[in-house]
Every structure is written in C-alpha cells, then in structure tokens.
Amino acid sequence: MLKKKLTSRKKQAIATRKRIHKTALNIFKKRGYENVTIDEICDKAGVSIGTFYRYFQSKDMVIRGFYTAGFEAFEEHVEKELNEHKSVIERMFLLGSMVMEYISDMGSDQYQIVFRTQININNSNLGVEYNKGAYYGTLKKLIEEGQANGEIRTDLPCDDIAKILYNCGRGMIYDWSVMSKGQFDLVKVSQKMYKLMIESLRPG
C-alpha cells in the first residue's frame, strides 16, 4: 500500500513540533527541567505560546513525547534482536534488559517527569495502560509462546505473569529514578531481578 503524500502544511506542522521538542530538550539538559519556562522554550524555538500549546499540553508533555517517540523507534530494534534467540526464556530476559538499557540512557531526571505525567490528576487519561504498552504486548506474546511450548509454567494465567513482571520492572525504575535519583546501575540490578523471576517461571 502506498503511503499518502504529506501536504506542505502537514510537513510544516511536523517540522514545527520537532523544533519545539528539540529546543526544549536542549534547554532542559543545559539548565535543568525545573529552571526552564514555556516562555523561554518558545523564545528559543521562535514560536508563539499558542503554537506551543497546539502541540504540547504542558512542559511535562515535551518529556513524555520524547519517551513515547523513542519507544516507537526502539520497538523495531527490539524485534530484530529477539528474533536471533530461540528460547523464550532468553528472549524475555533480553527484552527486559534492553528496555532497562534504553531507560537508563534516557536518564533518571527525565524519567521522573514521565512518572509525574502518568500520575498528574490533570492528565489522568495519559497513563500507560497494560494493553496499549508495546513492551507489555511483546512480553505477553512471549509468555503465551512459552506456555504453549512447555518452557513456562501454566498454573498461572498469561496476563497475571505479564502484569507481575511488568509491575516489578516499573517498581525498579521508580526506585532508580525517583527514590535513589539514579544512584545505582539500573541495568545490572534489574538483570538480577529478571533472572530470579524468569527462572521461577520454568515448569516444576
């Protein structure tokens, strides 16, 4: 199927959004998120405040946009890497490790803001739902495959196992980004957790 050709107006809108996004992230990195105002972002990006709000509901959403866009690009890389391993257990461990590496590279400061946008009462509809998360969806498929071929225990429903692993991972990220302010190696510590938990899923 041929992709629809973008109109000049659509191309301009995409370019403007990217410019605001890139400008904001650069300023956040130099001066710290809390020290930057929307007025400053608009001034540096050469846009009006009205234009900013056309693309982002708040300053928080600039960070959330970075997180979401990054994961969309990350998905393709994950799929290629996972296809190189036959064992479901190996692929589950690799998936968790790759996600944690991506989040670690993103930085604890920025991920604190991701958590904040998910719990902000004014943005209550923006939380990541289980059935909409790419990571959760991939994890669930792997568990289903593992249960079908005998690699993973079947005394627990697939959804229960996926939610337990997902929530443990999210708890680890929260501890790293919010509680300890990035003071431990997220990848190494999470790998220990995943190894312990995933090995416990083998049939007895």
N, C-alpha and C positions, 0 to 999 in steps of 0.2 A: 504494500500500500504506500502511495506517495504521500509525503508529508505536505501539509498545507504551507504555502509560501507566506512568510510573515510580512505584514504590511509595514510601511515606513513608520507609521505611528506606533505599532507594536514593538518594532525594533528600538525605537527611541525610548519607549517606556521601560524595556528591559535594560537598556544602557543606563538610564537614569537610576533605576533601582540598584544596579550593580555599583554605580558610582557612589551612591549614598552609603551602601553597605561597606564597600572597601574603605571609604573615607572614615566612617565611624570606627571600624575595627582598628585602623591605623592609629587613630587618636586614643582609643581605649588602651592600646598597647603602650603608647608613649606616656600617657598621663594617668591611667587608671580609670576604670569604668565610672566610679562614683564621682570623679572630678570633672566629668565631661557633661555638658548640657546639649540639648537638642538644638538650641540656637547656634552653638559652636559647630556642630556637625553640619548644619545647613549652610553656614557661612563658608566652611571649608569645601563643601561639595558644590557650592554655587547654586543652591536651590532654595525655594521658599519653605517656610514651616508647613504650609498647606500641602506642598508636594511631598514632604517627608511623611506626613500622616496619610497620604494616599497609598503609600507602600508599607508603612510600618505603624502599628497601633501605638507603640511606645518605644523607648530606648531599649527596654528588655527584649523586644521582638527582633531587634537587629541581631542580638546574640543568638536568639532562638532560630532565626533564619540561617545563620551560619551553621548551626548544629544540624538542622534539617537538610540543608543543601549538601553538606559534607557527607552525611549518611547516605544520601541518594547516590552519590558518586562512589561511595565506599562499597555499596552493595555488589556492584559488578566485580570489583576486585575480590571480594569475599567468595563469590560464587566460583570464580576460576580457581582459587586456592583450594576450596573444599573438594572440588571435583578430582583433585590429584590424590585423594585418600579414599580407600575403600571402606575402612572400618567406620561405623557410625560413631563409636566412642571417640575415636581420633578426631573426627570432624567436629564433634561437639566441643571438645577441648580446644581445638584450633579456632573455632568460631568465637568462643568466649575470650580467648587470648587476643585475637585480632580486634575485637570490639574494645577491649580494655586498652590496647595499644593506641587505638585511634583517640579514645577519650583522654588518655594520658598526654598525648601530643597536643590536644586541644587546650589543656591547662586547667588547673583546679579553679582558678579565679573565674574563668569564663563558664565553667560548668556549674559553679554556684548560682550563676544567673539563670542557667537552664532550669535548675530546680525551683528557683524563685518564680519563674514564669509559669511553671506547672502547678504551683500551689496558690498563686495570687488569686484572690476571690474575684477580682475584676476580669480575670481571664480563665475562669473555671472550665470553660469549654475547650481549652487548649491542651489539657493534659494528654499524655500519650496513652492511648487505650491499648490493651493487650492485643486485640485482634487487628490493630492497624499498624503496629510496630513491625518493621522489616526484620529486625533481629528476632523478635518473638516468633514471627511467622516461620522463619528459617529453622529456628530451634524446634518448634513443634513438628515440622516436617521430618527432621532428623529423628526425633523421638518416635514418631509413628513408624518410620522405616526400621528403626532398631527393634521396636516391639514386634514388628511383622517378621523380621528375620531371626529373632531369638537373641539379639545382643542386649536388649534392655528388658527388665522385668515388666510383667504385665499386670501385677496385682494393684498397681496404681494407674488411674486414667492418665492419658497423654496430657490433657490440659492441666491436671494437678502437678505433674512433674515439671512441665514447662513453666508454670507460674512460680513454683518453688525456686527453680534455678534463676529465673528472671528477677524475682524479688531479692534473692540473695546477692545477685550481681549489682542490682541497684543500691542495695544497702551498703555494699562495699564501696561503691562510687560515692555515696553520700558521706561515708566515714572519711574517705580520702579528700574529697573536695571541700566539705563544709566543716567537719569536726576537726580534722588534722591539718587543714589548709595545704594539702599536697606534701606532707612531711614524710610519706613513705612511698615506696615503689609500688604503684597500683598494679602493674603488670605481674610482677613477681608474687606479690601477696595474693592476688586473685587467682593465679595459676595453682597455688597450693589449695585454695578453696575449691576450684573447679575439679582438680584431680581427686580430692577427697569425695566430693559429692557425686561426680560422674561415675567413679569406680563403684560407688554404692548402688548404682542402678543396674549393675550386672545381675542376671538371674542367680539366685542362691543355689 
